[in-house]
Amino acid sequence: MTVKIINGVKKITAGSVILYAILIVLVFVCLYPFLNVLAYSLSGYNSVLSGKVTFYPIDFNLDAYKEILGKKQIWFSMRTTVLVTLMGTALSLALTILAAYALSRKKLPGKKLFSGLILFTMYFSGGMIPTFMVVKGLNLYDTLGALFIPQAINVFNFIVMRTFFRELPESLEEAALIDGASEVQVLFRIILPLSLAIIATMGLFYAVGYWNSYFDALLYIQNPDKYTLQLRLRSLLFGEELNNAGGGLEGGGTRVMTQSLKMATVAVSTIPILIVYPWLQKYFVKGVMLGSVKG
């Protein structure tokens, strides 16, 4: 906030007050949908039924969460989503790092051709049906591999990481090669330790993408036991698994609105990634800026 000193007295300018007021309103507008979800999930049956809930809980209770977390399908889907996120992020990072490092080397023959082919896929994709046929042809249909193998490399992330590798001092690589290191040793002992910020950022991008992805699961997964958390959430939101609620559930002497159950499911699927984000946030801005602007 801008503070002006007039006659030895500190005064806050009107412009600063207006600017911060606008920022506070914008923050509230951005947070309101999530606050509304939390408020519905934590409010009592009568409050939800009367439509009084806005952005804070009324008649606070945890019945909706007890109901949701008591369902085995939610835990199975949570396990599936965690597996897909971990395996997908690891595979995507490995392939992106290897491709970006190789194509960032000036001496690599044909690097312009390979880079052009990769960039071509960013502008012109095969489409949903050809991709579906490829997944079927590779026997990945109705397997967890279909959720991360076909989309293992994101071209935008590849470009950012390749730009980052290009800007690292060549003298480091040359010194290591003179000392007898191989290209693999240069990558793992010199390049990667200097690239933790960009790797953490790309890892966050990939992890959030896999965690929130549901359309691939909708296309390729038929067995309900293999549903991801987002696909399970879709089933719940469309009422396919709550039809027996009849507008409310009664269990253990408590009543829970279907609306509260849906909102609690949304919160359960969102909170894990919100917990992970602050741990990687310190690398986020630094990694993106180094990879995209420096070049």
Beta strands, then each sheet from edge to edge (+ up, - down):
strand 1: 3-6
strand 2: 9-12
strand 3: 248-251
strand 4: 254-257
sheet 1: 1+ 2-
sheet 2: 3+ 4-
end
